Amino acid sequence: MRRSFLKASLATLIVASGVVGASLAADAATRGGKMIYARYADSLFLDPVLNDANVDIWVMNNIYDTLLTPTADGVGVQPGLATKWETSDGGKTFTLTLREGVKFSDGTPLTAADVKWSLDRARDPKAGAWNSSLASIDSIEAKEPGTVVLKLKNPDPTLVAALATFNSAIMPQKLFEATPGATPEDKAKAFAEKPVGTGPFMLTSWKRGVSMTLKRNPNYWKAGEDGKPLPYLDELEFQIIPDDSTRLLKLKAGEIDGAEFIPYARVKELQSDANLRMELWPSTRVRYLTMFAGPTFKDGKPNPMANVKVRQAMNYAVNKDAVIAITTLGLGKPMRSFMSSTTPLFVGQDLYKYDPAKAKALLAEAGLANGFEVSIYSLSGNSDDQNDLQAVQQMWSQVGIKLKIEPVDNPTRTARYREENFQMRTAAWTNDISDPSQITSYFAYWPNIHSLHSDFKDPRIDELFEKSQRETDPKARAEQYKEIQQRYNEAAPIVYLYETPYPVAFRKNAKGFVQIPLGNNLFEAAYVEK
Amino acid sequence: MNKTGYIAARLLQIVPTFILIGLVVFVLTRLLPGDPVSAMLGDRATDEAVNRLRAQMGFDRSIWTQFLLFLERAVTGDFGSSIAYRVPVTRLIAERLPVTLTLTGLATIFALLMAVPLALVAALNANRWPDYVIRVVFQVGLSSPIFYVGLVLLTVLAAWLRIFPVGGFGETMLDHLWHLFLPAITLALSFAAVIMRNLRASLMEVLEAEFVEFARAKGLPRQIVLMRHVLRNALITTVTLVGLHIGALLGGAVITESVFAVPGVGRLMVDSIFARDYPVIQALTLVLAVIVSVVFLVTDLIQMTLDPRVTR
């Protein structure tokens, strides 16, 4: 089951990134030199445990390693700092064998004690926003040399993926503890200025909001295709260029080698530029509209969207293909579950095929034959939000739903969302972990954040989810996820829109970059041909 | 009152101004919906995580307690750490301020170099063809949106002709000036248009004044009449205008900064507002207020030199 799924998604990956795969296989990598990659926003805090944002998560793997790592297709895991892992004791003991001879970038050897300390730090319930991913761990034992034993409170099918996720990256205990600072938080701040990890690069300078320079880690453990240690590059520089047009102009002028977040409207143009290579990496990103589905809004007014028929009508009234054509210029594809098709255990359905007549009928059944008015928070200045909502607004007006668009800035939108003081809002999601549990706990499992603060609650989904979190039989777990997805999609507490790839572009001679569906930017095998 | 006394009085006025600015900014930032914690943790955080961080950062205390703490630290020059970047605010500002000061300085020099000679030509040829040409060109400069002018300059001079770099700030001093050339020209175009129009109008007024007539009648050479009497007098209102405009450029060159990827304080301010990074917003506002006050003081001193009546 799992294997055939893996094969299928590998096939999609190869098809989707056809050009990339072909060019990679053909040439031998160049060693040395420097690559400049332009990002739309800078990182904020390079601490695996205490960071909060994709701008950190997506680049941290260039400095730190995890015990296991996600596969390039994002649905499985492969060896990282650990070469072997096995469960025993009915799934309650998890034993990892560490890779031999691994050194941190400062030359000190990686020990089992470093691993125990790092994981203990990551699972501390008082530290950071991500500790719950390791909540099943009861205690950790370091057996030098090279063995780490995790004792679990209960069998945990997500643990393998959790150990391949950024927050369980391994840091050097002694060096961290010797870092000046009164509190652990202060130490973390100071350590993150000059982080030391086992990853392919070392951070050597960082001008906040401007640029970041990473130098080759001479002690990196992974070997390239030529049998010598990676990375190929001597230096990697991230430049922060928030303006889309400027980022592209710099790329065209050859001042930089690559750039992320190419606007959809420019993809065709770059595809036809002989000096450039447009890459569209399969992602776990989904775009949807969130709604409040509880019986009454914060202001006490009754909520029509508490009725499942209304929510289904809203979905039937959206022509996803048209929205995809308008906003992504055809680069997206319709969502077929609340999770992306690149998520493990995804089960796709044809969701809410455009049918305005059915939408009208459903509204009439719900006693809203004359429609209703609903307001939505969008991100001001965000063109995707603008395009999506103008299309939806127009489509909904045909069935009598009046959409009032209220552009606000991000902290405002988040604050209203968290207070559950909203009717609808725009949203996007990418997974951080190669397991469906994260997205499900946020979208569908009420106790976490009330199902995206919608207040949608299905006791059966909650029960299935809790079961699946301890389910050691992969087949049974897949069945649980199938039912969760079907139930959720039927209840439709979101308006389904589309999935999009990560659009990045490179100069023709800059190769070997990989972005996995979780978003992680891998530069270890990147190189620039002379 | 003599000059020194005047400067001292002006400097003293600055102190209450700052406390007032500090208070207004402090309160306003806190009136914005959302706080740094919700900006930082994003959509996914649980209430528990949010409350923990809020308490850690002291946002659970009353706004007055927070303000007093801020004042107490600010007096000693401690503006705290950026909430988003986790580094001292002073360091962030110290990295960005030289960029903005250089950019503003260059833009002002370019603007004056363009505006003053052309205003003279226009005024001396009032309502004849050189005047029309100059006015039309500047009208276009003034009415084109800055991001558009910037993009056109970038596309033509940087991306196509490769005469200038597309963006960034460079490494050495010469490199900085090289990188800042296009953004400075972009800012200077609309700036120059304003100065030119103003200066042309006052030049024409002065040219018709009786004392100019008198100077000419005395048989003074044309050059001396123009420079010493006409331009000097006409510049008095222009100097004020330039001062005001510099003040606006210091914190308000955001569009130019982002089109040219110039890491100045404008971008830092906007990013900080979106991140609700209170310490950066507060410190940056105060620093900019100091600089603007100094610019205004200098403007006034120049005016005093041009027109001794100011001190009376």
Interface residues (C-beta under 8 A of the other chain):
Chain A: L44 F45 D52 A53 K126 A129 E185 K189 A192 E193 K207 R208 G209 V210 Q239 I240 I241 P242 D243 S245 T246 L249 K250 K252 A253 E255 V408 D409 N410 P411 T412 R413 T414 A415 R416 Y417 R418 A427 Y442 N448 I449
Chain B: L32 P33 G34 D35 S38 A39 M40 L41 G42 D43 R44 A45 T46 D47 A49 V50 R52 Q56 S81 S82 A84 Y85 R86 V87 L92 E95 R96 L151 L154 T155 A158 A159 R162 P165 V166 G167 G168 F169 S258 V259 F260 A261 P263 R267 L268 D271 F274 A275 R276
